[in-house]
Amino acid sequence: MDNDSLTTGGFTLPGEAGYEALTLQLAKKWGADVIRDSDGTQLSDDIIQSPYDIYSTVCLVRSHNAWARLNPRCLQQCCIMSRPVIADGSSLTIEPLSGYFDQQFRINLDDDPKEWWQVFDRTTQKEIPVEHWSCDLETGAVTIQNTLPWHRYTVNFFAYRIWEEISMYNHVTNNWGDQEHLMPIDPIFPDARAQILNYLDHWLDTHPLTKVVRLTAMFYNFWWLWGDPKQQRFIVNDWGSYEFTVSPESIRQFEKKHGYRPVSEQFVNAGLYNNSYKAPSPFYLQWIDFINAFVTDFGKQCIDRIHAAGKKAFLFYNDHWIGVEPTGKRFSQMGFDGIIDGIFNGFEARKVAECPAVTTREIRMHPYLFPTGVNGAPSFLPGGNPTAECKAYWMDIRRALLRKPVDRIGFGGYLHLVENHPDFIDYIELLAKEFRKLRNTVRAEAPWSTGIKVGILTAWGHLRAWACRGHFNRGNPYNEVMESLSGMPVETVFLSFDDILSQGIPADIDVIINAGRAGDAWSGGHHWDNPEIVVAISEFIAKGKAFLGIGEPSALEHRDQRFQLAHLLGVDRDTGLTEAFDRPLFKAEDHFINAGISMVDRPATPMDRLFLTSSGARVLQTDGKNPQVVINEPHKGRTAYFADFRYNPIDTRLLHRTLHWLTRNEGKVDHLCPSNPHTDCAFFQKQKQLIVVNNTGSSQKTSVIITDSSRLDFELEPYGIMIHPVE
Amino acid sequence: MDNDSLTTGGFTLPGEAGYEALTLQLAKKWGADVIRDSDGTQLSDDIIQSPYDIYSTVCLVRSHNAWARLNPRCLQQCCIMSRPVIADGSSLTIEPLSGYFDQQFRINLDDDPKEWWQVFDRTTQKEIPVEHWSCDLETGAVTIQNTLPWHRYTVNFFAYRIWEEISMYNHVTNNWGDQEHLMPIDPIFPDARAQILNYLDHWLDTHPLTKVVRLTAMFYNFWWLWGDPKQQRFIVNDWGSYEFTVSPESIRQFEKKHGYRPVSEQFVNAGLYNNSYKAPSPFYLQWIDFINAFVTDFGKQCIDRIHAAGKKAFLFYNDHWIGVEPTGKRFSQMGFDGIIDGIFNGFEARKVAECPAVTTREIRMHPYLFPTGVNGAPSFLPGGNPTAECKAYWMDIRRALLRKPVDRIGFGGYLHLVENHPDFIDYIELLAKEFRKLRNTVRAEAPWSTGIKVGILTAWGHLRAWACRGHFNRGNPYNEVMESLSGMPVETVFLSFDDILSQGIPADIDVIINAGRAGDAWSGGHHWDNPEIVVAISEFIAKGKAFLGIGEPSALEHRDQRFQLAHLLGVDRDTGLTEAFDRPLFKAEDHFINAGISMVDRPATPMDRLFLTSSGARVLQTDGKNPQVVINEPHKGRTAYFADFRYNPIDTRLLHRTLHWLTRNEGKVDHLCPSNPHTDCAFFQKQKQLIVVNNTGSSQKTSVIITDSSRLDFELEPYGIMIHPVE
């Protein structure tokens, strides 16, 4: 573990050759103990031989262009659905790559298309028999015979990926011009594995002063399809999807292990693919497990060599992280020493903080030292305000770090970009000191908690704990509530539906939260079709526990109800088919849950077509017509429903009060809860310390009740933090 | 046909015994030619013997209480799903009527529950074998054995209806106290038919001065379940549903005719029943046809007797109209002389105006002369403003009557209620004169039309032309666009999906409109699962025709797209499963369609999660993130999409321009189209007349282009109408 100094350590600085003085000056000012390189930057000898530890980034799959040219079949691939083409006659030719970025893909014509591809009539959802289509083995064009006019046809095809996506993104974003396009090779082939190990050995030999190998990350990138830039730059981007592990060779090996060969449509799923919003099928979970076993096995070989060279191995929990699964059952076998992720907010901080089996957990802060941010808006370019950006992210991250600590922070990118931003340079010095204070306290002792234990129920469960499709998708009810929870004094556990089926609901869970949209993986999708799930949760509630639904919890297409737990929640949503029905009348009422909270100030989007299913349910908010917040007390339990939920002080406070009502802890709701919802606090019993933070850019007054007779008042500076001794 | 006087005729006044002087005074002032009775009022001899024609209301099924008490099995019935009950042990007892209004229903224990009822586990959607439940033949309570804890159970049961719903509503609304509850008898039984014919014969004998028998209407009321008033007064109300025709006896007769016996679940459909928003199943269409054949047959017997008595028979197109189907194939066989409906708006006026096979079409205006309106708000009670109410309805109705005429207007209810509203008395005199002018002109000659022919595509088609579930359901996109169309100079036809399958799309249709919400009968529901439909419409568009989608047109659950015509519309809607996907970028642009229209003033509700499917589609409005109005030109055709549409001057004008663009009639868009969208006009070539109306309560200036060189300017009073000669 890093030392506990408040002025130095726990800070990783991106160095930059050509800016040696700046690198060393900022390393001192920011209290860095580590200097790293980044994609697009090098460290010069002056930097490497400075007294700082050196982290060096390495991507194992993308520095093999010469070898890849000799072994073109060892390139990574993926399976793609062509854009649909409408037939207007009795035959049709589809150019599979039309609409996709031709610099990212080359059609795989080495593995027989007749064996591997599938052609579909998407109007009927039927596969076209292989004898009714042919493939031009020069161009990959597919000609379909006996087409039905005005039906839509697609081709599932395999393509080599000829430009590794992260360097492609960095290249395009930073205008790297005619710099060679790096190609990703696939370790599924023994030759590629040998090449990677050779490369790694050589790399280790030539980086004697590197202390930490920062793997970015293992072998397979998250899924990222680009489009024809003339039409649509990006097609899809999914941090959690395994679509880039798919190739005829990986399918062959899966077949050897599991005895059956998945077809291309199991990866394409009529264009939904296996994206993170789709509740994973049993097949897809098996595929994830298969890839995870392979990545664990070969990844361990790589890490063993790193350790043998006397270096540590850190995982960058992004980019080529697919197959590693830090929350999965094999992660500890790999031997990683640390984990790093580039994050923006609280739940991402928790994702890093709760990574098991490593000794160092580091968060890379934003903005990345690039001219523009991931959304294309200026960061360090004129028009950007990197200091304000960084403060905004830090407010959300700090809330989470009050609950679970990480060990280090850092930055990445082109250091010289900060030169024109002296306020940024000063702010990072402050932030680093603040981080160290916080880290030391939270690392020494878990803060006081309400003891309320929340089970967050999704189709992904623990495998995507504190994660989603990528970064915080604002407006997505699951993301929003996860962000609120990330900084609250409650215990959290992520449950899948399969967990409930195999082990039941853990006895120590007090409240199940189910948040999402109808059919999505967070709400649960097809799992709500299983009566065993409904029964297990009904019994849980009936015996005195609680359930909180947000958005379209437990939603399936309408049977006799749309929300499969509508009879417990007391609220349901019309699908358009039940408008003829009258519904129980209601009036919004005041309640413990919204006491002192101005419901009209909630920045929620009203949901239409909601109605009570029981005249016993109580409504705490309405949009004038539809109930928006509903509570109910079925059997001996309690339930609550929020049509929308956003991460903000009002909703977070509402959630805090709701959890106390749901668990019959109403009397304890104010204990160690700051009076001002723009502030948070954490109490450390052994250290006799109370940390209070101001999450806003204006000064705030707040008070905290420690015991019945003891209340502390605080006045906090903008973005401020206070550490107060408590006897 | 009524005469063409501008001061008298074409007006039906509700008379009221005890208010003879008022009746005759208002009959004169309002130019009535007819006096009628209403439910709850009688006409005294002084009125009946006045020089006015007499319309007398008669409801054939509800004045037989003495007979019904002797023949209790001849009461009408329906099939009901009990409220779901959650099991908490291994057996469960359900009281079927719990939650329903016990004064409306008596459980039918005469037809063996074991033969007719069904019990379901709604958690698994499986039927409980009949040997696992028993029914207490005293109380109707059903006890289910071997229940699974926390599953939800329901009972489908049959109930006699012991209070005829319209008189129940009038009784409750007007506090008729201990007045006897009228019971509806079911002519499915021969004895009941004999009783009805006897009653009718006697009625005809005792109403010698009645000229028109106003049948309200035939035998079966629209579907209207009431709840336990302590919990929920109304359960469901559906003007179009046949659920009140269902009984063991009608099922037995259906079985005789069709060779199979429908089960209760075919009427209950897991609580959706066969409501008008549910796309009708083939079975339900067969049931409608079966009831229609029966009602036509027995209805004709009744009407023949009315004719034999020298009277005319008018149909009240409401209340017990079920089974009559004025737009159906058998209506002309029945022999009705006239049709009357109580209406509020334009599309309802068109429904009456386009009724075939009758010589008199009459609309009953609102407010009904009752203390309160159908929504419970005061009408003639203090706090109501019946004049303003009436003007508002008339503005919408008048637009429609400019396109298709009706012959008469009228009122209903308690005439004495108008005594305290002298402004209402004066306004109705004016309105009646205005109606007569309009009627004479439109009756003489169809007004000029753009010639654009619109096919409105729903699962109901012509069977529910200009109709929906009841009155205008504001906010429902199908209702809203139908209302706009009702007053526009276009030709309209209502198409069903079955029409397209059996006959193709009629060659003279220029534009298909599909408006509704995902899965509902207006959007089409399961019909979009049929590739033949997609193909037929694709071909229609490809050959140069057009399609306008509103709301969630062609929506099904997601396959490779959510809107099954997304590839033609250029726009689709995410279901929550495709958030990982990027979409083509767009900017809202100005276009012929929205030229001169302030899109931001549209009172539309933005729809979320919409995206372009083609970078070729053009966006005319966005909510900042989601395209809201999109046009596309697939193949040789044109399409347009509106996320929301409301009946208002802006959207109606937008629709007018859209239809001209879709049909390549851009150059004709201003011809005979008033410059001010708050006004409408109709041109009558032979009569050389232009009628211009002001749809608002403030004065309006407008001008109308008649020819390239001729423009007329108008200044209209509030609610005004001008008839201008055109040479």
Contacts between the chains, C-beta under 8 A, distances in Angstrom:
chain1	res1	chain2	res2	distance
A	81	B	560	7.9
A	84	B	560	6.9
A	84	B	567	6.3
A	86	B	538	7.2
A	86	B	567	6.4
A	86	B	634	7.8
A	88	B	542	6.8
A	88	B	635	7.2
A	122	B	559	7.0
A	122	B	560	4.9
A	123	B	531	4.6
A	123	B	534	5.6
A	123	B	535	7.1
A	124	B	531	4.9
A	125	B	559	5.9
A	148	B	531	7.9
A	148	B	535	6.9
A	149	B	535	7.0
A	149	B	538	7.9
A	149	B	539	6.7
A	150	B	534	7.1
A	150	B	535	4.6
A	150	B	538	3.4
A	150	B	539	5.4
A	150	B	542	6.7
A	151	B	531	6.8
A	151	B	534	7.9
A	151	B	535	6.7
A	152	B	560	7.9
A	152	B	567	5.9
A	154	B	560	7.3
A	227	B	582	7.7
A	231	B	584	6.9
A	231	B	615	4.7
A	232	B	582	6.8
A	232	B	583	7.5
A	232	B	584	4.9
A	232	B	585	7.4
A	232	B	615	6.0
A	233	B	582	7.6
A	234	B	582	3.9
A	235	B	581	6.8
A	235	B	582	5.9
A	236	B	580	5.5
A	236	B	581	4.7
A	236	B	582	6.3
A	237	B	580	6.5
A	237	B	582	6.7
A	238	B	580	4.3
A	241	B	580	7.4
A	270	B	559	5.3
A	270	B	560	4.2
A	271	B	560	4.2
A	271	B	561	7.9
A	272	B	558	7.2
A	272	B	560	7.8
A	272	B	577	5.9
A	272	B	578	6.7
A	275	B	577	7.3
A	275	B	578	7.3
A	275	B	580	4.3
A	275	B	581	7.6
A	276	B	580	6.2
A	277	B	576	6.5
A	277	B	577	4.9
A	277	B	578	7.0
A	277	B	579	5.4
A	277	B	580	6.0
A	278	B	577	5.3
A	469	B	579	6.8
A	469	B	580	5.1
A	470	B	580	7.9
A	473	B	579	6.6
A	476	B	579	7.0
A	516	B	576	7.2
A	517	B	575	7.7
A	517	B	576	3.3
A	518	B	575	7.0
A	518	B	576	6.0
A	519	B	557	7.9
A	519	B	558	7.7
A	519	B	575	5.6
A	519	B	576	5.5
A	519	B	577	5.8
A	520	B	576	4.2
A	520	B	577	5.7
A	520	B	579	7.9
A	523	B	576	7.5
A	525	B	577	7.9
A	531	B	123	4.7
A	531	B	124	4.9
A	531	B	148	7.9
A	531	B	151	6.8
A	534	B	123	5.6
A	534	B	150	7.1
A	534	B	151	7.9
A	535	B	123	7.1
A	535	B	148	6.9
A	535	B	149	7.0
A	535	B	150	4.6
A	535	B	151	6.7
A	538	B	86	7.2
A	538	B	149	7.9
A	538	B	150	3.5
A	539	B	149	6.7
A	539	B	150	5.4
A	542	B	88	6.8
A	542	B	150	6.6
A	552	B	576	7.7
A	557	B	519	7.9
A	557	B	557	6.4
A	558	B	272	7.2
A	558	B	519	7.7
A	559	B	122	7.0
A	559	B	125	5.9
A	559	B	270	5.3
A	560	B	81	7.9
A	560	B	84	6.9
A	560	B	122	4.8
A	560	B	152	7.8
A	560	B	154	7.3
A	560	B	270	4.2
A	560	B	271	4.2
A	560	B	272	7.8
A	561	B	271	7.8
A	567	B	84	6.3
A	567	B	86	6.3
A	567	B	152	5.9
A	575	B	517	7.7
A	575	B	518	7.0
A	575	B	519	5.6
A	576	B	277	6.5
A	576	B	516	7.2
A	576	B	517	3.3
A	576	B	518	6.0
A	576	B	519	5.5
A	576	B	520	4.2
A	576	B	523	7.5
A	576	B	552	7.7
A	577	B	272	5.9
A	577	B	275	7.3
A	577	B	277	4.9
A	577	B	278	5.3
A	577	B	519	5.8
A	577	B	520	5.7
A	577	B	525	7.9
A	578	B	272	6.7
A	578	B	275	7.3
A	578	B	277	7.0
A	579	B	277	5.4
A	579	B	469	6.8
A	579	B	473	6.6
A	579	B	476	7.0
A	579	B	520	7.9
A	580	B	236	5.4
A	580	B	237	6.5
A	580	B	238	4.3
A	580	B	241	7.4
A	580	B	275	4.3
A	580	B	276	6.2
A	580	B	277	6.0
A	580	B	469	5.2
A	580	B	470	7.9
A	581	B	235	6.9
A	581	B	236	4.7
A	581	B	275	7.6
A	582	B	227	7.7
A	582	B	232	6.8
A	582	B	233	7.6
A	582	B	234	3.9
A	582	B	235	5.9
A	582	B	236	6.3
A	582	B	237	6.7
A	583	B	232	7.5
A	584	B	231	6.9
A	584	B	232	4.9
A	585	B	232	7.4
A	605	B	608	7.8
A	608	B	605	7.8
A	615	B	231	4.7
A	615	B	232	6.1
A	634	B	86	7.8
A	635	B	88	7.2
